[in-house]
Amino acid sequence: MAFKDMEDLRTKRDFALTSSDFAMLPDSPYPEVQKLAISLYRQELRDFPSKVDEDDLENAELPTSIL
């Protein structure tokens, strides 16, 4: 997935986080083990902007969704 700039990267990352919010609610359909995996995925998303090379946004890939 190519990103135009860091703002584009953060926008797409924020969408992925928002799309997985429901999975962390107390009444989500996921068992605790899967919620743990989802929380780790969400942490990867939050850390992603600080780990990406701003000079190589064309080759940057968001962490793979586990949902």
C-alpha positions in Angstrom: 0.0 0.0 0.0 1.5 3.3 -1.0 1.0 6.4 1.1 1.1 9.9 -0.3 2.6 11.4 2.9 2.6 10.8 6.6 -0.9 12.4 7.0 -2.3 9.8 4.5 -0.5 7.1 6.5 -2.0 8.2 9.8 -5.5 8.6 8.2 -5.4 5.0 7.0 -3.9 3.8 10.2 -6.7 5.6 12.2 -9.3 4.0 10.0 -7.9 0.5 10.8 -7.9 1.3 14.5 -11.5 2.6 14.3 -12.5 -0.5 12.4 -11.2 -2.7 15.2 -12.6 -0.7 18.1 -15.7 -3.0 18.5 -13.5 -6.0 19.1 -12.2 -4.5 22.3 -15.6 -3.8 23.8 -16.7 -6.0 26.8 -19.5 -7.6 24.8 -17.5 -8.3 21.6 -17.9 -11.8 20.2 -14.3 -12.7 20.5 -12.8 -14.9 23.2 -10.1 -13.4 25.5 -7.2 -15.1 23.6 -8.3 -13.5 20.3 -8.9 -10.1 22.1 -5.3 -10.3 23.2 -4.1 -10.9 19.6 -6.3 -8.0 18.5 -4.9 -5.7 21.1 -1.4 -6.5 20.0 -2.4 -5.8 16.4 -3.8 -2.4 17.5 -0.6 -1.6 19.3 1.3 -2.3 16.1 -1.0 0.1 14.4 -0.4 2.8 17.0 3.4 2.3 16.7 3.4 2.1 12.9 4.1 5.8 12.1 7.2 5.9 14.3 8.6 2.8 12.6 8.0 3.7 9.0 10.7 5.3 6.8 9.3 8.6 5.7 11.5 8.5 2.6 10.0 5.1 1.5 6.3 5.5 1.9 5.6 3.8 -1.4 6.7 0.5 0.2 5.2 0.9 3.6 2.5 -1.6 4.6 0.1 -1.4 7.5 0.2 -4.3 9.8 -2.0 -7.1 8.6 -5.5 -7.2 10.1 -6.4 -10.3 12.1 -10.1 -9.6 12.0 
